[in-house]
Amino acid sequence: MPNEQPVRHLHIVLVENEYQALCQNAKKCGLTRSAYLRRLIMNKPVKARPTKDIQKLIGEINKIGSNVNQIARSVNAGIASPDTAAQSLFLLDRVYEKLDEAVRKWR
């Protein structure tokens, strides 16, 4: 392919704890060791993947948010009752609780 840059191979020497740290950090980010090092070298963000618990919380928050949106549309259209609006506010409070819970787990 004409636009590809030449590939350079690099050999580095690491002591055991450096190698283990590299492997663990790359795995946390869901990257290969090479991809992890390339991102570091290019000053690209390197973030750990969310844990399964955090992913589950995100899914729950999305479901609650969808329900709140449906209720808000019904209230705005005049279809829903004031009780439904109160339920919507309750669900919104739950969303905020879940977000707070997710942030505390993420730290």
Secondary structure by P-SEA (a helix, b strand, c coil): cccccbbbbbbbbbcaaaaaaaaaaaaaacccaaaaaaaaaacccccccccaaaaaaaaaaaaaaaaaaaaaaaaaaccccaaaaaaaaaaaaaaaaaaaaaaaaac
